[in-house]
Amino acid sequence: MELTMRERKKLTMVKAQAYLRAGKAKKSAMLDDFCESTGYQRKYAARVLHQAGQRYLLGDCVLVADPTKHIHRHRPPRYGPAVQQALITIWAASTFLGPVRLAGGMSLFVENLVTRGHLHVDNETRRLLLKMSPATIGRLLAGERKRYRLHGISHTRSTPLGGRIPIQTCMDSPLDLPGALAVDLVGHDGGRAVDDFNWTLTVTDCTTGWTEAGAVRTKAEIYVVAALESCLRKYPGKVISLHADNRSEFMNGHLVRFCRTRGITFTRFVRTTRTTMPMWKRRTTRSSGSSWGMTAMTAKLRSIS
C-alpha cells in the first residue's frame, strides 16, 4: 500500500537520526529500504534524510529542519473584484467567447468599450486586463460561466410499458409509403426544464415531409393524445404507422389504445444505441428564449399551428 505524503514525512523524521549516525555500508542498506517504502528516487531520498533534523543557527535562534511542518505562504490576490467585474463586462460584450479568443482580442474589446462609454476602468485595471493570460481568464470567469450553463435539457423519461411496444431500427426496411408518421414533442423551456411550460407536438410524414403541429399545455397523457388526434384529423392521407421515442408521454396505455382502435402500427426507437434510430427520423430542435406562460401561449401556439 502506497504511503501518503504525511506518512512519508513522519517516516523521514524517524529514519533521519539513525541514518546520520550510521556508517557508509549501513547507510546504503537503510537508503534502499527507505526508497522501497516511500517510492523516492535514491538521490532525492539521501538528500531528504540528510536535511531532516538538521539545526541551523539564525542569529540567536536555532532552526530545526522538520519535513512534517508545512509553511503556509500567503500571497495577496493580484486581480481584485474591480478587475473581475470588468472582465465579466468584456466577456458578455464579446458574446461569451472562450478564454483563448477573449485573451487574443482583449486589447480591441477594452479599447472599443472604453471609447463608447460601456466600460469605465482606471489605468491599473486596464493594465491587468491586457496582461491577463487565458488560464487566468478561465479561472476568474469560472463562477460566471457556471451560471449560464444549461441544466436539465433532457425531457426523456422511459417507462416499463416500452418493452411491449416493438422497436423500429435502421436495419429494418423503412416504409416508403405516405402514412408512416414520426411524432415528437418539443419543450419551450428556455433551457431550464423546471416548473410548467408549453410544448409543441409535431407529426411528420417521413416520405412526403408533410408536417402537422399542435400545442400541448403539459406532458400529461390526455393532452398529448388530444393534440395527436387533432393533428391526425388534419392529415390528408391514411395513417399507416406511428413512430415515437421512449418518453413517458408516448409510452403509455392511452396512446397504445388510441393506435390499436384505429389500426395504426405503433413503434418506438431506443435512444441508448445509435444503430436503433430510424434513418428517416426527423427531430425538431429545442426552442430558445425564456419560458413561456401556460394559458395565453397555448392559445397562441394553437393559432400558429
PyMOL commands that set and color helices and strands:
alter all, ss='L'
color gray80, all
select helices_A, chain A and resi 5-21+24-38+42-51+81-93+99-104+106-115+123-130+134-140+142-147+160-164+221-234+253-261+274-276+295-304
alter helices_A, ss='H'
color red, helices_A
select strands_A, chain A and resi 55-58+61-64+180-187+199-205+211-216+241-244+265-268
alter strands_A, ss='S'
color yellow, strands_A
deselect
rebuild
show_as cartoon
